[in-house]
Amino acid sequence: MRSESAFMRWLHATDVPGSAQGTDWTLIGSEADSDVGIGSTTPVVDEAQHLVRYASSTNIGHSDLRKKANGRWPMRYSQDSGQTWVSLRYGAAPLRATFNSLYWESRW
């Protein structure tokens, strides 16, 4: 995703569309993604409350983000739009992190 893409312009818009009850955004990316930069996959914007970034040492590439369901992976996450980051040595796999963000959205 290019930083000047239509999607990124939409994401950075001041009024990102959401559902009637509100939208709890979680963005997941990897520093090892050679297709899309970490700043594009998990940009620090007010609309995205939760950010997950896998370390480059994981070698989780672009397509791996939608395939890795098991294991423990070094990652950082933010629950406040990138203002504060927490590092985990043994974080959840990308698909598990996706599941957690959907299932536990009210407890993030």
C-alpha positions as CSV (number, residue, x, y, z in Angstrom):
1,M,0.0,0.0,0.0
2,R,1.5,3.3,-1.0
3,S,1.2,6.2,1.5
4,E,-0.5,8.3,-1.2
5,S,-3.0,5.5,-2.2
6,A,-6.8,6.2,-2.1
7,F,-7.2,3.9,0.9
8,M,-4.5,5.7,2.9
9,R,-6.1,9.0,2.1
10,W,-9.4,7.7,3.3
11,L,-7.8,6.2,6.4
12,H,-6.2,9.5,7.3
13,A,-9.4,11.4,6.7
14,T,-10.7,13.4,9.6
15,D,-14.0,11.5,9.6
16,V,-13.3,7.8,8.9
17,P,-16.7,6.0,8.3
18,G,-17.7,3.5,10.9
19,S,-20.8,1.6,12.0
20,A,-23.7,3.2,13.9
21,Q,-22.5,1.9,17.2
22,G,-18.9,2.9,16.4
23,T,-15.9,1.1,14.9
24,D,-13.0,-0.2,17.0
25,W,-10.1,-0.3,14.6
26,T,-7.2,-2.8,14.9
27,L,-4.4,-2.7,12.3
28,I,-1.8,-5.5,12.1
29,G,1.5,-5.4,10.3
30,S,5.0,-6.8,10.2
31,E,8.4,-5.0,10.1
32,A,9.5,-8.0,7.9
33,D,6.9,-7.2,5.2
34,S,8.9,-6.2,2.1
35,D,5.7,-5.4,0.1
36,V,4.1,-2.8,2.4
37,G,6.0,-0.7,4.9
38,I,5.2,-0.8,8.6
39,G,4.2,2.9,8.5
40,S,1.5,2.0,5.9
41,T,0.2,-1.2,7.5
42,T,-0.1,0.2,11.0
43,P,-0.1,4.0,10.7
44,V,-0.3,6.1,13.8
45,V,-3.7,7.8,13.3
46,D,-6.4,8.7,15.8
47,E,-9.0,6.5,14.1
48,A,-7.0,3.3,14.7
49,Q,-7.1,2.6,18.4
50,H,-5.2,-0.7,18.4
51,L,-1.9,-1.3,16.5
52,V,0.0,-4.6,16.3
53,R,3.5,-4.7,14.8
54,Y,5.5,-8.0,14.4
55,A,9.3,-7.7,14.7
56,S,11.5,-8.0,11.7
57,S,13.1,-11.1,13.3
58,T,9.8,-13.0,12.8
59,N,10.3,-13.0,9.0
60,I,6.5,-12.7,8.8
61,G,6.0,-11.4,5.3
62,H,3.0,-9.8,3.6
63,S,1.1,-13.0,2.8
64,D,2.1,-14.7,6.0
65,L,0.0,-12.2,8.0
66,R,-3.1,-14.0,6.8
67,K,-1.7,-17.5,7.2
68,K,0.1,-17.7,10.6
69,A,-2.3,-19.0,13.1
70,N,0.0,-20.7,15.7
71,G,3.1,-20.1,17.6
72,R,4.5,-17.2,19.7
73,W,6.0,-14.2,17.9
74,P,7.9,-11.1,19.1
75,M,5.6,-8.1,18.6
76,R,4.7,-4.7,19.9
77,Y,1.2,-3.4,20.4
78,S,-0.5,-0.2,21.2
79,Q,-4.0,0.4,22.6
80,D,-3.9,4.2,22.3
81,S,-3.3,5.0,18.7
82,G,0.5,4.5,18.9
83,Q,1.1,6.8,21.8
84,T,2.3,4.0,24.2
85,W,3.8,0.7,23.0
86,V,4.1,-2.6,24.8
87,S,6.7,-5.2,23.7
88,L,6.0,-8.9,24.0
89,R,8.6,-11.7,23.4
90,Y,5.9,-14.3,23.0
91,G,2.9,-12.5,21.3
92,A,0.0,-14.2,19.6
93,A,0.2,-15.3,15.9
94,P,-1.3,-12.8,13.4
95,L,-4.5,-14.8,12.9
96,R,-4.9,-15.2,16.7
97,A,-4.3,-11.5,17.2
98,T,-7.0,-10.8,14.6
99,F,-9.4,-13.2,16.4
100,N,-8.6,-11.6,19.7
101,S,-9.3,-8.1,18.3
102,L,-12.7,-9.2,17.1
103,Y,-13.7,-11.3,20.0
104,W,-12.4,-9.2,22.8
105,E,-13.0,-5.7,21.3
106,S,-14.8,-4.5,24.4
107,R,-11.9,-5.5,26.6
108,W,-8.9,-4.3,24.6
